[in-house]
Amino acid sequence: MRLDIVSGDSFNPFSTRFVRPDQMQYRFSQAIDPSDWVHSLVDRFQQEPALAVIGPHGTGKTTLLHFLMPRLETCFGDVRYVRLSSWDQPIRPTEAARWVAGQRLLVIDGYEQLPAASRLAIVARLKWRPSETRMLVTAHRRQWLVPTFFCTHWDAEIVSELTAEKLAHLPIEQQNAMRQVADQLAQRFVAGSKPGGAATANVRDYWFSLYDAYEELRNGASVFAKGTTKS
């Protein structure tokens, strides 16, 4: 990820413009080669018309989609991307089914925000009507009739690396103070994880907390997390 340094007090490396999904480079674990991962996804589409990327809130599902889009466009050519939120108006089954028409690949970010009837309408169109269309979706949990291809999760090592890259843009004194806070907050977030990597907190909330801590630091306040001691 590239950060455009902003002079003066306006720069905060954890600002939304630096951590939103379209500005981040998705980081796979070292055991996964991104090119092989994409090839595996395309190969799996030969067997399944619909696949899902699942994981807890804030673990990089949308960031992964932004990483994938140029590669998917190379493979499929015609890609339709739909991002859904909880505040969107419900999508009717007939409208949802029309998303499939004429597409080589349909990508739905936030698939579980669709009403159950609309999800069924899409899957029925894909599975039971001959079509070259394929669908990739993101969701927080496993989806009926849509096999899971990949699971995102909190990876403490990768999160630490990404955080260090952001802190590297700060003056050395601020880096040292913020590293201590980052370590303290990371321990709290990891401790809040559930079995299987389903974190109660997530990368997005972690960085929002670091944003607040850096604002406090710039204003001369203590940046050490409540309930922790200064080492």
HELIX and SHEET records of a PDB file:
HELIX    1   1 GLY A    8  SER A   10  5                                   3    
HELIX    2   2 THR A   16  VAL A   19  1                                   4    
HELIX    3   3 PRO A   21  GLN A   23  5                                   3    
HELIX    4   4 PRO A   34  ARG A   44  1                                  11    
HELIX    5   5 LYS A   61  PHE A   76  1                                  16    
HELIX    6   6 PRO A   93  ARG A   98  1                                   6    
HELIX    7   7 TYR A  111  GLN A  113  5                                   3    
HELIX    8   8 ALA A  116  TRP A  128  1                                  13    
HELIX    9   9 ALA A  156  LEU A  167  1                                  12    
HELIX   10  10 ILE A  172  ALA A  191  1                                  20    
HELIX   11  11 PRO A  195  GLY A  197  5                                   3    
HELIX   12  12 VAL A  203  ARG A  218  1                                  16    
SHEET    1   A 5 VAL A  79  ARG A  83  0                                        
SHEET    2   A 5 LEU A 105  ASP A 109  1                                        
SHEET    3   A 5 ARG A 134  ALA A 139  1                                        
SHEET    4   A 5 ALA A  50  ILE A  54  1                                        
SHEET    5   A 5 THR A 148  CYS A 151  1                                        
END                                                                             
